[in-house]
Amino acid sequence: MKYWQVMTKDDQILTELNSKWEDISNIKELSFVIEENGKKQIIRLPSGMDAYSQAKTASMVVGSKRVQIESRYIQYTHRNITIRVRIEEQTNNISIEQA
């Protein structure tokens, strides 16, 4: 299982499992949590950046109602530079990109 996790400036922990991204403000820190085979890994972005966001890329076969998430990413912007950490859903490959 993969999901984003936010720590707000008032130290509240919110995750993709219990919150909607659009309802979150005052982000202090954004992380990816990867839980597989009884292990938990956390990838944290630097705290105190200008802006944070998250998104997923997905595909759907025409005529099908099934949507498949291909990758997900978290990113931060600081001094007009955006850095993105992407995780491929099937392989767990991690890449760092300048957006």
C-alpha positions, 0 to 999 in steps of 0.5 A, spaced: 500 500 500 502 506 498 499 513 500 501 520 502 502 523 509 502 530 511 504 533 517 500 540 518 503 546 521 499 544 528 503 537 528 496 534 525 498 527 521 493 526 515 493 521 510 490 519 503 486 514 507 483 519 511 483 525 508 482 529 502 487 533 499 483 539 497 481 539 505 488 540 507 492 547 508 498 549 512 502 543 510 509 543 514 511 536 511 509 531 505 511 524 505 510 518 501 508 511 506 510 505 502 507 499 506 509 492 503 510 485 506 510 487 513 515 493 512 513 500 512 518 505 509 517 513 509 520 518 504 520 525 506 520 531 502 524 537 506 519 541 510 518 548 510 518 549 502 513 554 499 508 549 496 507 542 496 502 537 492 501 530 490 498 527 484 497 520 480 497 518 473 492 513 471 490 509 465 483 506 463 481 502 457 476 504 452 469 501 454 472 499 461 470 502 467 477 500 471 482 505 472 489 503 473 494 507 477 500 507 474 504 512 478 504 517 484 508 523 486 509 528 491 512 534 490 515 541 493 516 548 490 521 552 493 524 559 490 520 557 483 523 550 482 519 544 483 522 537 485 518 531 484 518 524 487 515 519 483 513 512 485 511 507 479 506 503 482 507 496 479 515 496 480 516 501 486 521 504 482 523 511 485 525 517 480 526 524 482 524 529 477 525 537 476 518 539 474 
